[in-house]
Amino acid sequence: MMLAPPRAHARAMFSALVESSGNDLPLDQCAAWIQAEEQGLSEIAPILTALEQFSENLHVPSNANIFECVARINHHMFVEHGFSGNPDGLASPDASLLGEVLERKNGQPILLSLIYMEISRRHGVQMDGIGFPTHFLVQPHEADPVFFVDPFHQGRVLRMDQLRAWFERIVSERDLAITQLERWLHPIPSRLVLLRMNQDLKAVYMQRGDLE
């Protein structure tokens, strides 16, 4: 299928970014170019501007511990701006597109996690992406004790024992041939985050019967 000029440009820009960035990919820009190809947009500046605007007016003191950082980010994103997960909206491709999620303030777990990570990064707080089975999470980098944050459920904090019970339930209910929870809790690099984003988007189109 021949892509229309704006979509072809977006794909070329995405490819160039991936090829030139090594493992340290700028997730915000890559996600914006994915949306640009999907929607035939000629530029991504408005999407990135919207993300910057959501990052404003958040104050994270430089001496704050990680628990205070998470509390402040959660309040900013989920109370002040009203982001939340919407299970009923996951069947739409818009739930996998950065700009649409910023506008609607709900979307796929991985997109809400990406926004959480990018807002945190802009304020000097590193959040790692965690490819938990069926549900993407984030983890404060090198937090001690280890804990996880679920942006889809308004930033709920999860301990290891809670994740273990959740993992066992998922494996049992879906009859998945996966074991060893710990291997699913390692931070994943940006390239794998993008891969999972694309897999989610592809799955939505296949469920709708839109193979093209």
Backbone bond lengths (Angstrom), bond angles and torsions (degrees), N, CA, C in turn:
res aa  C-N    CA-C-N  psi(-1)  N-CA   C-N-CA  omega(-1)  CA-C   N-CA-C  phi
1 M - - - 1.460 - - 1.517 108.95 -
2 M 1.336 116.52 128.77 1.456 121.46 178.33 1.519 108.86 -79.14
3 L 1.346 117.13 126.50 1.456 120.88 179.08 1.518 110.33 -80.06
4 A 1.336 116.23 143.16 1.456 121.08 172.93 1.521 108.74 -63.06
5 P 1.356 118.01 153.12 1.467 120.63 -175.12 1.520 115.29 -49.50
6 P 1.359 120.65 -48.02 1.473 118.04 -179.80 1.529 112.54 -62.95
7 R 1.322 116.75 -37.45 1.456 119.55 -179.58 1.528 110.54 -71.21
8 A 1.318 116.84 -38.47 1.468 120.07 177.22 1.524 110.58 -64.35
9 H 1.332 116.46 -39.24 1.471 120.44 177.42 1.521 110.02 -63.50
10 A 1.321 116.96 -43.36 1.464 120.30 -179.48 1.520 110.93 -63.11
11 R 1.314 117.09 -42.23 1.465 119.96 179.25 1.528 110.16 -64.31
12 A 1.321 116.95 -40.66 1.464 120.66 -179.99 1.535 110.58 -64.59
13 M 1.324 116.89 -40.29 1.458 120.58 179.42 1.529 110.65 -67.30
14 F 1.312 116.25 -41.36 1.466 120.57 177.43 1.526 109.78 -61.47
15 S 1.319 117.18 -47.77 1.462 121.26 -178.74 1.522 111.47 -61.40
16 A 1.329 116.22 -42.49 1.465 120.00 -179.95 1.530 110.66 -64.01
17 L 1.328 116.39 -39.08 1.463 120.70 179.71 1.521 110.61 -65.15
18 V 1.325 116.67 -43.83 1.463 121.37 -179.96 1.523 110.95 -64.62
19 E 1.321 116.61 -41.14 1.460 120.81 -176.25 1.529 112.47 -73.17
20 S 1.330 117.71 -25.25 1.467 120.20 -173.75 1.520 113.75 -100.42
21 S 1.314 118.15 -6.31 1.459 120.25 -169.99 1.516 114.93 -103.91
22 G 1.316 119.07 -0.90 1.450 119.79 -178.06 1.524 110.68 62.23
23 N 1.335 115.94 -142.19 1.463 119.45 -179.56 1.524 112.50 -88.29
24 D 1.318 117.12 -12.51 1.462 121.04 -177.25 1.528 109.60 -96.13
25 L 1.311 116.17 68.19 1.460 121.20 -176.76 1.529 111.34 -77.65
26 P 1.326 117.64 142.03 1.467 120.37 173.22 1.535 109.17 -77.87
27 L 1.314 116.52 100.43 1.462 120.72 -173.77 1.521 112.33 -61.22
28 D 1.332 117.32 -36.49 1.460 118.81 -178.87 1.526 111.28 -62.63
29 Q 1.328 116.86 -45.16 1.462 120.01 -179.56 1.530 111.34 -67.81
30 C 1.321 116.58 -42.71 1.466 119.50 179.86 1.520 111.16 -61.88
31 A 1.337 116.84 -44.66 1.466 120.16 179.38 1.523 110.76 -63.52
32 A 1.321 116.52 -36.70 1.464 119.91 178.87 1.530 111.33 -66.13
33 W 1.347 117.70 -38.93 1.463 119.78 178.71 1.529 111.34 -70.72
34 I 1.326 117.69 -30.90 1.468 119.75 173.84 1.521 109.27 -60.11
35 Q 1.319 117.02 -46.14 1.460 119.99 178.53 1.530 110.80 -64.36
36 A 1.336 116.66 -38.68 1.464 119.90 -179.35 1.525 111.03 -60.42
37 E 1.336 116.57 -40.38 1.468 118.06 177.59 1.522 111.29 -68.73
38 E 1.335 116.26 -42.49 1.465 119.40 -178.68 1.526 111.72 -60.28
39 Q 1.329 116.46 -38.67 1.461 120.54 -171.89 1.527 113.74 -107.78
40 G 1.327 116.90 2.47 1.456 119.60 178.65 1.520 113.43 69.00
41 L 1.329 116.85 38.32 1.462 121.12 -179.95 1.525 109.88 -88.01
42 S 1.307 116.03 145.93 1.462 119.89 -177.33 1.529 112.67 -91.38
43 E 1.344 118.04 -15.05 1.454 120.38 -179.87 1.527 109.53 -149.30
44 I 1.330 115.27 161.82 1.461 120.38 -178.07 1.523 112.49 -114.58
45 A 1.323 117.02 -0.62 1.464 120.31 -177.00 1.530 112.87 -54.69
46 P 1.346 119.86 -43.13 1.473 118.57 -179.75 1.529 112.91 -62.28
47 I 1.329 117.79 -34.70 1.462 120.82 179.13 1.528 109.95 -67.47
48 L 1.326 116.69 -45.82 1.459 120.42 -179.11 1.531 111.15 -68.31
49 T 1.333 116.77 -33.90 1.463 120.10 176.03 1.516 111.07 -63.85
50 A 1.343 116.21 -41.19 1.468 120.25 178.06 1.525 110.49 -61.89
51 L 1.333 116.62 -40.02 1.464 120.27 178.31 1.528 110.83 -65.47
52 E 1.322 116.91 -41.49 1.466 120.68 178.08 1.529 110.41 -62.12
53 Q 1.326 116.81 -40.48 1.462 120.06 -178.80 1.526 111.20 -64.43
54 F 1.334 117.34 -37.37 1.450 120.13 177.47 1.525 111.45 -68.90
55 S 1.322 116.51 -21.52 1.467 120.21 -178.83 1.523 112.19 -84.76
56 E 1.320 116.73 -12.61 1.456 120.41 -177.46 1.532 111.09 -75.40
57 N 1.312 114.61 162.98 1.474 122.52 176.24 1.530 113.20 62.17
58 L 1.304 116.60 21.96 1.461 121.43 171.59 1.518 107.72 -107.44
59 H 1.312 116.64 123.28 1.463 120.19 179.59 1.515 109.44 -110.77
60 V 1.326 115.28 119.47 1.463 121.40 175.95 1.520 106.96 -121.30
61 P 1.336 118.25 106.05 1.465 120.44 -179.07 1.527 111.66 -57.04
62 S 1.302 116.07 144.45 1.460 120.04 -177.72 1.526 112.18 -64.91
63 N 1.324 117.37 -24.18 1.467 120.26 -179.25 1.526 113.01 -99.64
64 A 1.332 117.09 10.87 1.468 120.41 -178.96 1.522 110.17 -71.58
65 N 1.341 116.97 140.13 1.462 118.59 174.51 1.521 109.12 -77.63
66 I 1.318 116.06 172.29 1.463 119.79 -171.60 1.526 112.02 -65.50
67 F 1.319 117.39 -29.90 1.460 120.09 -179.71 1.533 110.86 -69.14
68 E 1.324 116.56 -40.11 1.459 119.75 175.93 1.524 110.54 -67.47
69 C 1.334 116.89 -39.14 1.469 120.50 178.15 1.524 110.47 -58.19
70 V 1.326 116.47 -49.60 1.462 120.25 -179.40 1.523 110.61 -62.50
71 A 1.327 117.74 -41.76 1.463 120.86 179.24 1.523 111.03 -60.99
72 R 1.324 117.14 -42.00 1.463 120.65 -179.71 1.536 111.16 -68.91
73 I 1.323 116.87 -42.03 1.474 120.18 179.82 1.525 109.55 -66.34
74 N 1.321 117.53 -42.44 1.464 120.89 178.43 1.527 111.26 -59.99
75 H 1.330 116.36 -46.64 1.465 119.20 -179.15 1.526 110.20 -62.74
76 H 1.324 116.55 -42.14 1.469 120.83 -179.32 1.528 111.40 -62.72
77 M 1.312 116.55 -46.52 1.468 120.13 -172.93 1.524 113.03 -80.42
78 F 1.333 116.74 -40.72 1.458 119.23 -170.58 1.525 114.12 -101.90
79 V 1.325 118.32 -24.24 1.463 120.60 178.03 1.523 110.50 -97.83
80 E 1.337 117.00 -53.52 1.456 119.64 -177.29 1.523 112.54 -71.04
81 H 1.334 116.90 -39.56 1.462 119.62 -176.18 1.533 113.67 -105.38
82 G 1.311 118.24 -10.45 1.456 120.44 170.72 1.517 116.85 75.01
83 F 1.338 118.41 23.82 1.458 119.49 175.14 1.527 109.88 -67.27
84 S 1.325 115.62 144.61 1.468 120.16 177.28 1.517 108.90 -161.63
85 G 1.322 115.54 161.90 1.449 120.14 174.33 1.520 109.87 -80.76
86 N 1.311 116.28 148.13 1.464 121.15 178.78 1.519 108.52 -135.03
87 P 1.331 118.30 92.69 1.475 120.32 -177.37 1.522 113.31 -56.40
88 D 1.326 117.22 -30.53 1.469 120.32 -178.07 1.519 112.39 -72.85
89 G 1.338 116.93 -17.68 1.457 119.12 -176.52 1.508 114.69 -98.81
90 L 1.336 117.65 3.38 1.463 120.00 -173.61 1.521 112.88 -74.59
91 A 1.328 117.54 -15.06 1.456 119.73 -179.14 1.523 112.47 -79.73
92 S 1.324 117.74 -2.62 1.458 121.88 179.79 1.522 110.35 -97.95
93 P 1.343 117.98 139.14 1.466 119.66 175.40 1.522 112.36 -58.30
94 D 1.337 117.55 -27.32 1.464 120.37 -179.23 1.522 112.11 -59.07
95 A 1.339 116.97 -26.97 1.461 120.65 -179.81 1.519 112.12 -69.05
96 S 1.353 117.30 -10.33 1.460 122.41 -179.88 1.528 112.52 -112.29
97 L 1.335 117.54 12.69 1.460 121.64 -178.00 1.523 109.85 -117.83
98 L 1.317 116.63 126.08 1.451 122.74 -170.34 1.525 113.15 -54.30
99 G 1.320 117.18 -52.02 1.461 120.14 -176.50 1.517 112.62 -64.17
100 E 1.326 116.49 -37.56 1.463 120.42 179.23 1.526 110.72 -67.50
101 V 1.327 116.47 -38.42 1.467 120.04 178.49 1.525 109.99 -67.94
102 L 1.323 117.43 -38.67 1.460 120.08 176.50 1.522 111.49 -62.58
103 E 1.321 116.83 -37.29 1.472 120.39 -179.20 1.523 111.93 -74.68
104 R 1.353 116.19 -43.94 1.466 120.55 -176.32 1.523 112.68 -85.90
105 K 1.349 115.76 -20.12 1.463 122.96 179.66 1.528 112.82 64.88
106 N 1.307 116.81 26.43 1.464 121.57 167.29 1.515 108.57 -153.40
107 G 1.340 115.85 157.33 1.454 119.18 -177.76 1.510 111.00 176.05
108 Q 1.321 115.55 -165.64 1.455 121.23 178.77 1.530 110.15 -61.98
109 P 1.336 117.33 149.77 1.469 119.44 177.61 1.526 113.41 -52.68
110 I 1.328 116.89 -38.22 1.457 118.79 -176.56 1.523 111.68 -70.16
111 L 1.336 118.02 -32.35 1.465 119.41 178.03 1.520 110.98 -73.39
112 L 1.322 117.64 -40.56 1.461 120.01 175.53 1.530 110.27 -63.58
113 S 1.327 116.42 -36.45 1.466 120.28 176.98 1.520 110.98 -66.44
114 L 1.326 116.62 -40.98 1.467 120.07 178.66 1.527 110.11 -60.73
115 I 1.329 116.59 -44.91 1.464 120.08 178.87 1.527 110.13 -62.23
116 Y 1.317 116.68 -41.81 1.467 121.84 178.19 1.531 110.12 -59.87
117 M 1.333 116.45 -46.11 1.461 120.40 -179.59 1.527 111.53 -64.39
118 E 1.340 116.44 -40.07 1.463 119.89 -177.01 1.525 111.56 -72.36
119 I 1.327 117.67 -39.64 1.462 119.68 175.40 1.526 109.83 -62.22
120 S 1.333 116.38 -43.92 1.466 120.93 179.63 1.528 110.82 -61.65
121 R 1.328 116.42 -45.58 1.473 120.64 -178.38 1.521 111.39 -59.69
122 R 1.319 116.50 -38.13 1.462 119.89 -179.78 1.525 112.66 -66.70
123 H 1.322 116.25 -12.94 1.463 120.23 179.06 1.534 111.61 -118.37
124 G 1.337 114.97 23.07 1.451 120.26 172.39 1.510 115.90 75.81
125 V 1.338 117.56 18.36 1.464 121.83 179.74 1.525 108.53 -114.58
126 Q 1.322 117.22 118.72 1.465 120.58 -178.45 1.519 111.01 -87.44
127 M 1.323 115.25 122.78 1.456 122.32 174.37 1.528 108.17 -116.60
128 D 1.316 116.64 128.72 1.455 121.44 -179.74 1.529 110.17 -93.80
129 G 1.328 115.92 144.42 1.453 120.83 174.96 1.523 110.94 -80.68
130 I 1.325 116.08 134.96 1.460 122.27 -178.83 1.524 108.76 -120.08
131 G 1.328 115.98 117.57 1.465 121.07 -176.70 1.510 112.62 -84.59
132 F 1.328 116.46 56.69 1.469 121.18 178.33 1.528 109.26 -58.91
133 P 1.329 118.77 142.46 1.471 120.47 -177.17 1.530 112.20 -57.63
134 T 1.300 116.15 126.42 1.472 126.68 175.95 1.520 113.84 69.84
135 H 1.335 119.55 -3.39 1.458 118.61 -174.84 1.530 109.31 -158.00
136 F 1.327 116.45 109.90 1.461 121.35 -176.56 1.528 110.31 -74.13
137 L 1.346 116.02 141.79 1.453 123.05 -179.69 1.525 109.66 -132.09
138 V 1.325 116.62 174.05 1.462 120.97 171.41 1.524 108.59 -127.12
139 Q 1.330 114.44 158.09 1.467 120.90 179.89 1.518 109.08 -136.15
140 P 1.330 118.12 129.35 1.470 119.37 173.19 1.528 109.88 -59.23
141 H 1.315 115.85 131.54 1.456 120.82 -174.12 1.517 111.30 -61.77
142 E 1.335 115.89 123.37 1.465 123.53 176.46 1.527 113.15 55.94
143 A 1.320 116.62 34.19 1.467 119.69 176.63 1.529 109.72 -68.35
144 D 1.322 115.85 142.03 1.455 121.26 179.36 1.529 108.46 -137.41
145 P 1.335 118.22 111.46 1.468 127.19 5.59 1.527 111.87 -74.43
146 V 1.320 114.41 159.98 1.466 120.97 -178.57 1.523 109.89 -67.21
147 F 1.328 115.94 133.48 1.461 120.33 171.08 1.519 109.06 -148.81
148 F 1.327 116.17 166.85 1.456 122.11 -174.05 1.529 109.37 -128.96
149 V 1.329 115.44 157.33 1.460 121.45 -179.64 1.524 108.57 -124.22
150 D 1.333 115.96 136.21 1.464 122.68 -178.05 1.533 108.96 -111.11
151 P 1.340 118.49 93.84 1.466 120.31 -178.47 1.526 113.80 -63.74
152 F 1.324 118.01 -24.00 1.467 120.05 179.88 1.523 110.68 -67.65
153 H 1.328 116.18 -31.30 1.457 121.14 178.89 1.528 109.81 -108.03
154 Q 1.329 114.59 49.72 1.464 123.56 172.29 1.529 113.32 53.75
155 G 1.326 114.51 41.21 1.454 119.88 171.55 1.513 115.43 75.62
156 R 1.335 116.87 24.20 1.463 117.27 179.16 1.529 109.64 -60.41
157 V 1.308 115.66 142.47 1.457 122.47 -179.09 1.524 108.89 -95.14
158 L 1.325 116.29 132.65 1.460 122.61 -176.57 1.519 110.50 -121.68
159 R 1.313 115.71 129.78 1.457 121.60 173.79 1.528 109.61 -86.63
160 M 1.305 115.70 169.47 1.457 120.59 -178.42 1.525 111.93 -60.36
161 D 1.339 117.36 -40.63 1.461 118.97 -178.78 1.514 111.88 -66.35
162 Q 1.330 117.64 -33.09 1.460 120.71 176.79 1.529 110.96 -68.92
163 L 1.335 115.96 -40.63 1.462 119.40 178.33 1.526 111.49 -65.96
164 R 1.314 116.47 -36.71 1.462 119.52 179.95 1.537 110.59 -63.38
165 A 1.324 116.72 -43.78 1.465 120.29 178.42 1.525 110.66 -63.95
166 W 1.324 116.89 -39.83 1.463 121.77 178.81 1.524 110.05 -65.03
167 F 1.310 116.34 -45.34 1.459 121.65 179.85 1.529 110.51 -59.02
168 E 1.312 117.05 -46.98 1.466 120.50 -179.25 1.523 111.44 -63.49
169 R 1.313 117.12 -36.46 1.462 120.35 177.63 1.534 111.63 -66.64
170 I 1.331 116.58 -42.42 1.470 120.45 178.36 1.519 110.96 -61.54
171 V 1.320 116.21 -47.84 1.462 120.74 -179.44 1.520 111.00 -60.20
172 S 1.322 117.24 -41.47 1.461 121.52 -178.60 1.528 111.84 -69.85
173 E 1.329 117.02 -46.94 1.454 120.72 -175.80 1.517 112.70 -68.71
174 R 1.315 117.36 -33.48 1.466 121.24 -175.65 1.521 112.35 -103.52
175 D 1.320 116.37 0.77 1.454 121.77 178.71 1.530 110.57 52.39
176 L 1.327 115.73 49.86 1.463 121.52 -178.13 1.522 110.53 -87.97
177 A 1.306 115.42 139.64 1.463 120.75 179.80 1.522 109.74 -90.48
178 I 1.332 116.70 58.70 1.455 120.74 178.22 1.532 108.17 -127.53
179 T 1.304 115.11 146.93 1.459 121.03 -178.73 1.526 108.98 -137.29
180 Q 1.304 116.53 179.54 1.457 123.55 174.58 1.530 111.84 57.94
181 L 1.300 114.81 82.11 1.463 121.16 178.86 1.524 111.94 -49.40
182 E 1.323 117.70 -42.11 1.461 120.90 -172.63 1.533 113.06 -56.79
183 R 1.321 117.07 -33.70 1.474 118.34 -178.27 1.529 111.98 -69.03
184 W 1.340 116.90 -17.81 1.461 121.11 178.63 1.530 111.88 -90.92
185 L 1.319 116.95 -2.49 1.456 120.34 -174.72 1.515 113.25 -108.04
186 H 1.336 117.11 6.71 1.455 119.60 174.53 1.528 109.43 -77.15
187 P 1.325 118.52 139.29 1.470 119.82 175.31 1.524 110.90 -56.73
188 I 1.312 116.05 138.66 1.458 119.32 -179.07 1.529 109.87 -105.63
189 P 1.326 117.85 145.49 1.468 121.00 -177.68 1.528 111.57 -70.26
190 S 1.315 114.64 164.89 1.464 120.95 -176.22 1.526 112.64 -56.74
191 R 1.328 116.81 -36.94 1.468 119.08 -178.67 1.534 111.39 -62.88
192 L 1.331 116.36 -37.65 1.462 118.57 178.61 1.526 111.60 -73.86
193 V 1.323 116.94 -29.99 1.472 119.68 173.10 1.519 109.47 -61.22
194 L 1.327 116.77 -46.51 1.468 120.74 179.35 1.524 111.29 -64.02
195 L 1.320 116.83 -39.43 1.460 120.50 178.61 1.528 110.13 -60.54
196 R 1.323 116.21 -44.75 1.466 119.62 -179.75 1.524 111.20 -67.12
197 M 1.319 117.59 -37.13 1.462 120.52 175.87 1.520 110.72 -58.94
198 N 1.328 115.80 -45.21 1.467 119.82 -179.51 1.518 111.57 -68.02
199 Q 1.318 117.22 -35.75 1.464 119.91 176.96 1.526 110.95 -64.12
200 D 1.328 116.51 -40.94 1.463 120.02 177.67 1.525 110.89 -62.71
201 L 1.332 116.32 -44.06 1.463 120.79 -179.57 1.525 110.66 -64.46
202 K 1.316 116.51 -42.96 1.463 121.24 177.66 1.523 110.82 -61.11
203 A 1.337 117.04 -42.54 1.463 120.72 -178.92 1.524 111.17 -62.20
204 V 1.332 117.40 -38.39 1.468 120.59 179.38 1.528 110.22 -63.06
205 Y 1.326 116.79 -45.30 1.464 119.44 179.95 1.532 111.48 -65.02
206 M 1.316 117.05 -38.79 1.468 119.75 179.60 1.523 110.83 -67.05
207 Q 1.328 117.07 -37.97 1.461 119.34 177.58 1.518 111.74 -65.22
208 R 1.329 116.71 -28.89 1.476 121.45 178.59 1.525 111.93 -85.71
209 G 1.335 117.07 -3.94 1.446 120.64 -177.87 1.512 113.44 75.36
210 D 1.324 118.09 16.28 1.450 123.00 -178.42 1.533 108.63 -96.04
211 L 1.337 115.70 78.76 1.467 119.86 -174.58 1.527 112.51 -73.04
212 E 1.309 117.69 -28.51 1.474 118.64 178.97 1.515 110.48 -65.32
